Amino acid sequence: MVPSDWQLCRMHSFIIGAYRIEQKSFKNPMSLPDWRKLVSDRRSFGRVVRIDHGDVVGYCLYRIHKRTIGIERIAVDPIWQGQGAGHMMITDLKRRCVGEIRRSIHIDINDDIPIDSLVAFRAWGFTSRKIENQIRYLWVPK
């Protein structure tokens, strides 16, 4: 259950807080210039989960493609993992995946993603498929 004082917000006002989570969450975090480039790309959208007093506890960067939503980066501050922030962001993306337009959500996995995240994606209903040299986790509405 997600705490009641958590909010899902657009990322534009919380970019620095989200980048701090990027640094804490990945073995090889993106450089700040590369991360800013991804965030400022007009095809990218960002959401953060924040606490009422302003601290960012998680973020998700994604792109909307013709028939799918592609998660570019998703992370939750290690201190807050397992408390529902990731689930909150994935549920928001699932709500955007309705009707005949967007039919799936995917994330391409590399060795930088912690194993706990892979377990969470399975719990959220994603299945894995090998595509060329990488693993893709895919969610399709039932």
Summary of the structure (lengths in Angstrom):
residues: 142
radius of gyration: 14.4
end to end distance: 23.2
largest distance: 44.0
contacts: 405
relative contact order: 0.16
helix: 32%
strand: 34%
